[in-house]
Amino acid sequence: MQVIQPQIIQAEVRMGKTLIGILAKNIQPNEVYYTFQYDKEYCLDEKRKPLVPSMPKRNEIYQSNYLFPVFFGLLSEGKAKEYQCKYYKIDSNDHFALLLKTCRYNTLFGIRVREIQSKKVKKDVGMS
């Protein structure tokens, strides 16, 4: 039996050149969950709107057992998704990997998602 090592895969979320926040996939031995945290400067800028109304700007981390709908909505469907999965050799159910590969450049609404690092972490260590 293969033991799953805890891992955090992080990505910058940008609109144009502006850093909105950090999206992460947290892989633990018994669970996988996603987090999103607004960038502190973005959060403090009253002129900047929240990414989506359902995720108002705040300093606390958002956490979900599923990829947040705002990011899931950026993914292709149907034949386009099939092609992308085959091209990038990604499991069609790995929405986070597909997001990292297909949303690095301008997407719908100008949101870009780019991996910033991939690292293994020790048990009980979370996102800082």
Secondary structure, 3 states (H helix, E strand, C coil): CCCCCCEEEEEEEEECCEEEEEEEEEEECCEEEEEEEECHHHHHCCCCCCCCCCCCCCCCCEEECCCCHHHHCCCCCHHHHHHHHHHHCCCCCCHHHHHHHHCCCCCHHHEEEEEEEEEECCCCCCCC
